Amino acid sequence: MTETRGVLAPGTEAEVRERFEEVGPAAQTVTREVARAMEFSEEEYDERVTGGVVGAAREAMFASLLQVAVGDYDEFEAAKADYPDAEVHENGSPEVDRAAWHYVPFADALVATTFQNEPAAAVATLRRIAFSEFYEPVL
């Protein structure tokens, strides 16, 4: 049975940019709280927590929220019929039992990662691939 993980499924490039902007304040808060937990002094915080650090947190947070379907390989094969014109980007081997996939509407692309075990690792890998190949270029 297919399981859905994540909440972000922006349909257009404009929605991608909007959702990415919305994640910004949360990324700032998470970064600040992590620095506080690491007991950074005010000076160390100012020196080490740069815009690039917060930007990396924003990118990781956005990617980690992408909606992903997880199921057996046959379910992935069936899902392809839902996107008949989509370009399929499959990572891994079709010889394994399971797959995780994400549809990118504005690119009409179906991105997938296959796996035997460790669905959490497969989902994380898929999200990084989808973000770097499809979402990051439109930001």
Disulfide bonds with the S-S distance in Angstrom:
none
